[in-house]
Amino acid sequence: MKSKLTNYKLLSFDVYGTLIDYERGVLQSLQPVLEKAGKTDIDPLHILKISQPLFKDEQIKNPQKKYSDLLSTCHPVICKELGLPEPTAEESKAFGASVGSWPSFEDSVSALRRLKKTYKMVVLSNVDNESFKANNANSLDGFEWDLVLTAEDIGSYKPDPRNFEHMLKTVKEKFGVEKHEVLQTAQSQFHDHHPCKDMGITSAWIYRPGAIMGNRDDPVYNWKFDQLADMADAVDQELVGVKRGVEIRL
């Protein structure tokens, strides 16, 4: 591991779970069918534990399916597992289209703006282009990325190594950035940190206390921060240290 965060030139971001509150988005988007069935008291943790493996399995079975369509496909299965009436096609389509309105974490936008002063900023997300465009405009306040790479572009979903290979190839071609200069910045151990370790990509774990989706019992990472703002603080501290001729080691 390099001794300083500022030795890296590019941050490759997972978005959903790291910048966008994925779990809150899923739960909010299921509220219409829960309210319709009069079952708004179902434990949110139970809902998430049911939803996560369904999303993962569908990504593996249909890697070229758009993320919004994937969610629509999973919606009636989630309803069945929760003991809810079968939703209408329109309700399932609305669930899939909800991604564009999912909320960001409170610190996401301000931290992104701070980090952009130091790094090239790249999206590597398991989402479709239309959903990300809407979500970036809404919840991320139109943040200007240097590059956006989605599962729709690549034709597979993380943790498939093809997604990371595609990212590394593209950032080298566009920016001249090598693998050892990339820092994968993500919450999900399953989708990001474990495949990065296998491929020799350094990673920063944005832990997001309380999150469960994408977690594993054997976490791996090079840096760990509870929030993205904490990572931005650490970078700022290093930059101050560089200006003063002092090396800050983490």
matplotlib code that plots the C-alpha trace (Angstrom):
import matplotlib.pyplot as plt

x = [0.0, 1.2, 1.9, -0.3, -3.8, -2.4, 0.0, -3.0, -4.3, -7.8, -10.7, -13.0, -16.3, -19.0, -22.1, -25.0, -24.2, -21.2, -22.7, -26.4, -28.2, -29.1, -30.8, -33.0, -33.8, -34.9, -37.1, -38.7, -39.4, -41.2, -43.5, -46.3, -46.9, -46.4, -49.0, -51.4, -51.3, -51.4, -48.0, -45.8, -44.7, -42.5, -38.9, -36.7, -33.8, -35.9, -36.8, -33.2, -32.0, -34.6, -33.9, -30.1, -29.7, -32.5, -30.7, -27.4, -28.8, -30.5, -27.3, -25.5, -28.2, -28.8, -25.7, -26.8, -30.2, -30.5, -30.5, -34.0, -35.4, -33.6, -35.3, -38.6, -38.1, -37.2, -40.1, -42.9, -40.5, -39.8, -43.5, -44.1, -41.3, -42.8, -46.3, -47.7, -50.2, -48.8, -48.0, -49.3, -46.9, -47.1, -46.1, -43.1, -42.0, -42.3, -40.0, -37.4, -37.6, -37.3, -33.4, -33.3, -34.9, -32.9, -31.4, -27.7, -25.9, -25.6, -21.9, -21.6, -21.8, -19.6, -17.0, -17.0, -16.3, -13.4, -11.9, -12.2, -9.6, -7.0, -8.2, -9.7, -13.2, -14.7, -17.9, -17.9, -21.4, -23.9, -26.5, -28.0, -27.2, -30.7, -31.0, -27.6, -28.1, -31.3, -29.9, -26.7, -28.8, -31.1, -29.4, -25.8, -26.5, -25.3, -21.7, -19.3, -17.5, -14.5, -15.8, -18.9, -18.8, -21.9, -22.9, -25.0, -21.9, -19.8, -22.3, -21.7, -22.2, -19.5, -17.9, -17.2, -13.5, -14.5, -15.9, -12.6, -10.6, -12.7, -12.2, -8.4, -8.1, -10.3, -8.6, -5.2, -6.4, -8.1, -6.0, -2.7, -3.4, -1.9, -3.5, -1.2, -2.5, -6.2, -8.0, -11.3, -13.6, -16.6, -18.9, -19.5, -17.1, -18.9, -19.0, -15.8, -13.2, -12.8, -12.5, -10.1, -7.9, -7.9, -6.8, -4.3, -6.3, -5.9, -9.2, -10.7, -13.6, -16.4, -18.0, -21.3, -22.1, -25.3, -25.2, -25.7, -26.1, -22.8, -21.2, -19.1, -17.7, -14.2, -13.7, -10.6, -9.4, -6.3, -8.0, -11.2, -13.4, -16.8, -18.0, -16.7, -16.2, -13.7, -11.7, -11.8, -10.6, -7.7, -6.7, -6.9, -4.6, -2.1, -2.2, -1.5, 1.3, 2.8, 2.7, 4.5, 7.0, 5.7, 4.7, 1.5, 1.3, -2.0]
y = [0.0, 3.5, 5.6, 8.6, 9.0, 11.9, 9.6, 8.5, 10.3, 8.9, 7.8, 5.2, 5.3, 2.9, 5.1, 3.2, 2.5, 4.9, 8.2, 7.4, 5.8, 2.6, 1.0, 4.0, 4.2, 0.6, 0.9, 4.2, 2.7, -0.3, 1.9, 2.1, -1.6, -1.8, 0.9, -0.6, -3.9, -2.2, -3.7, -0.7, -2.3, -4.9, -4.7, -2.8, -5.0, -8.0, -6.3, -5.6, -9.1, -10.5, -8.0, -8.2, -11.9, -11.4, -8.4, -10.3, -13.4, -11.5, -9.6, -12.9, -14.5, -11.5, -9.4, -7.5, -6.5, -2.8, -2.1, -0.4, -3.5, -5.8, -4.0, -4.3, -8.0, -8.5, -6.4, -9.1, -11.6, -9.3, -8.8, -12.5, -13.1, -10.4, -11.9, -9.0, -9.2, -9.5, -6.0, -4.6, -4.3, -0.5, -0.8, -3.0, -0.6, 2.3, 0.5, 0.0, 3.6, 4.9, 4.9, 8.4, 9.8, 7.8, 10.1, 10.8, 10.6, 14.0, 14.4, 13.1, 16.2, 18.4, 15.6, 15.0, 18.6, 18.7, 15.5, 16.7, 19.4, 16.6, 13.6, 12.6, 11.4, 8.3, 6.4, 2.6, 1.7, -1.3, 0.9, 2.0, 5.3, 6.8, 6.1, 7.4, 10.6, 11.3, 10.5, 12.5, 15.5, 15.2, 13.8, 14.6, 18.2, 17.7, 16.8, 16.9, 13.6, 13.1, 9.8, 7.7, 3.9, 1.8, -1.8, -1.0, 0.3, -2.7, -5.5, -7.1, -6.3, -6.0, -8.1, -9.4, -8.6, -7.3, -4.2, -3.3, -4.3, -2.0, 0.8, 0.4, 0.2, 3.3, 5.5, 4.6, 5.5, 8.8, 10.1, 8.1, 6.8, 3.4, 0.8, 1.7, 5.3, 4.3, 4.1, 2.3, 4.1, 2.1, 0.8, -2.8, -5.5, -8.0, -5.8, -3.8, -4.5, -8.3, -8.2, -5.3, -7.2, -10.1, -7.8, -5.8, -2.6, -0.5, 0.4, 2.8, 1.5, 4.0, 2.0, 3.8, 2.6, 0.6, -0.5, -4.2, -4.6, -5.7, -6.5, -9.7, -11.3, -11.0, -7.3, -6.3, -2.8, -0.5, 2.5, 2.7, 5.7, 5.8, 8.6, 10.1, 13.4, 11.6, 10.6, 14.2, 15.4, 13.0, 14.1, 17.8, 17.0, 15.4, 18.4, 20.7, 18.5, 18.6, 22.4, 22.5, 19.9, 17.3, 13.8, 12.5, 8.7, 6.9]
z = [0.0, -0.8, 2.3, 1.2, -0.3, -2.4, -4.2, -6.3, -9.3, -9.8, -7.7, -9.2, -7.3, -6.6, -6.4, -4.9, -1.2, -1.3, -2.5, -2.9, 0.1, -1.7, 1.2, 1.9, -1.8, -2.0, 1.2, 0.0, -3.4, -1.8, 0.3, -2.2, -2.2, 1.5, 2.1, -0.3, 1.6, 5.0, 6.0, 6.6, 9.9, 8.2, 9.6, 7.1, 7.9, 6.8, 3.6, 2.8, 3.6, 1.2, -1.6, -1.6, -2.8, -5.4, -7.0, -6.9, -8.5, -11.2, -12.1, -12.4, -14.5, -16.8, -16.9, -19.9, -18.5, -17.7, -14.0, -14.0, -15.8, -13.3, -10.4, -12.1, -12.6, -8.9, -7.6, -7.8, -6.3, -3.3, -2.9, -2.8, -0.3, 1.9, 1.7, -0.3, -3.1, -6.6, -7.9, -11.2, -14.1, -13.7, -10.0, -10.8, -13.6, -11.2, -8.7, -11.4, -12.5, -8.9, -8.9, -10.4, -7.2, -4.6, -2.0, -1.5, 1.8, 3.5, 3.0, -0.6, -2.7, -0.6, -0.2, -4.0, -4.7, -2.3, -3.7, -7.3, -6.5, -6.2, -8.4, -11.6, -10.7, -12.3, -11.8, -12.0, -11.2, -11.4, -12.9, -16.3, -17.9, -17.8, -14.0, -13.2, -15.3, -13.4, -10.0, -10.6, -11.7, -8.7, -5.6, -6.5, -7.6, -11.2, -10.1, -13.0, -13.4, -15.6, -16.8, -16.2, -16.7, -16.1, -16.2, -19.2, -21.0, -20.0, -20.4, -17.0, -13.3, -10.6, -9.0, -12.5, -13.2, -16.7, -15.1, -13.4, -16.4, -18.6, -16.1, -16.0, -19.7, -20.3, -17.7, -19.1, -22.6, -21.6, -18.8, -18.9, -15.4, -14.5, -12.2, -9.3, -9.5, -9.1, -5.8, -5.8, -3.4, -2.4, 0.3, -1.0, 0.0, -2.3, -5.4, -5.1, -2.4, -2.8, -6.6, -6.3, -3.9, -6.3, -9.1, -7.2, -7.2, -4.0, -2.3, 0.2, 2.2, 2.8, 5.6, 6.0, 9.6, 9.7, 6.0, 5.4, 1.6, 0.0, 3.3, 3.9, 7.1, 5.8, 4.9, 2.9, 2.2, 2.2, 3.9, 5.9, 6.5, 8.1, 5.7, 2.5, 4.3, 6.5, 3.5, 2.1, 5.5, 5.4, 1.9, 3.0, 5.9, 3.6, 1.3, 4.2, 5.3, 1.8, 1.7, 5.1, 4.0, 6.4, 5.3, 6.9, 7.2, 7.7]

ax = plt.figure().add_subplot(projection="3d")
ax.plot(x, y, z, "-o")
ax.set_aspect("equal")
plt.show()
